[in-house]
Amino acid sequence: MKMNQVILFKLLINLSDMNRVTLLIPFIILLAACGHQQEADPAVASAAAPHYSLAAASKTPVEQVEQLPAQLAAYQEVSIFPKVNGYVQSVLVDIGSHVRQGQLLMVLVAPELEQATLQAKEKFERAKADFTISKEEYERLTEAAATPGAVSPLQLAAAKAKASADSSLANAERANWQQQQVMGSYLNVTAPFTGVITARNVHPGALVSAAAKDAPPMLELKQIEHLRLQVDIPEHIAEDLRNSDTLSFYLTAYPGKAFTGRIARKSMNISPQFRSERVELDVYNQSETLTPGMFATVLFTSKGNPSALSVPKSAVVTSTERKYVIVIIDGKTHKVDVSTGNQSASQIEVFGALNPGDSVIANANDEIKDNITIKQ
């Protein structure tokens, strides 16, 4: 800076008028700036290495609260179709009707079926009478055969064969009659279990057919006092759940109100498509507050993995190619690939080539290069 000032001073002496001084003003400013830059360069050269906050990887378990979508379903539900062809004579229930097991729901009429039942009964009665006659004839000949020469062996054998044939025919006709009676009983439609009618699609006078394809059910019945809460549990936490565990859940229809259910069934199968296991909770609904089809959110606290290390969530860098943390070894950065597990508000589980106590950059980002020196 002193050398520049001397040169400037000499130039000013050699100038004899104001115009020359005016021309030298830009050069004066430029020289002053150069002198300032030369004075600042030593400070830049002595700048410290980048400074980052560090955190230690630890064996502290990380519990994670999972929020899993679920849906309520009836414990039992059935679509009621006709078992025989006929006409609807009467419908004794409607949607919303509460029914008991065995209660009569509908009555059908089928004149052809009723006629077939009467004919089957007549055939059975006729076959039964024929068998009675042939049986008595065989018994009479058997008694007479006790007297030598009274009945020929051929006559006795024929009577026995006829009695046996008539017996078989009578049994067949009785079975046919009983079958027709069973078919006739299907004209009275009853409830297979206690529940609520949730759909009705027929009215008196309608023709219903057991062979009709794509026809809607006559009635739909659901049990709602006892419900199933169906939830798909991700495979990495499914093993933490056991039968009889109690879980809390919330319903969209009742914001802020907590409900509970007990795990009753696990499918013991992982879906290859969704990598989850279907689990069902029993929910008792005596007040009928809940209805099948409601959406729910199940809360489940996943326990920490004992083999994992925990680091701050901000220590994990995720890119399109990899997921890693930046470990400090001898004051230099080293990127270590990891996979992640449970996470809380501030901590996250990591799995990789890390040891408890390793120092990682707490607020890492992808701009931090590998193998650079940092100031702790």
Buried (B, 14 or more C-beta within 10 A) or exposed (E): EEEBEEEBEEBEEEEEEEEEEEEBEEEBEEBBEEBEEEEEEEEEEEEEEEEBEBBEBBEEBBEBEBEBEBBBBBBBBBEBBBBBBBBBBEBEBEEEBEBEEEEEBBBBEBEEBBEBBEEBBEBBBEBBEBBBEBBEBBEEBEEEBEEEEEBEEEEBEBBBEBBBEBBEBBBEBBEBBBEBEEBBEBBEBBBBBBBBBBBBBBEEEEEBEEEEEEBEBBBBBBBBBBBBBBBBBBEEBBEEBEEEEEBEBBBEEEEEEEBEBBBBEBBEEBEEEEEBBBBBBBBEBEEEEBBBEBEBBBEBEBEBBEEBBBBBBBBBBEEEEEBBBBBBEEEEBBBBEBEBBBBBEEBBBBBBEBEEEBBBBBEBEEEBEEEEEBEE
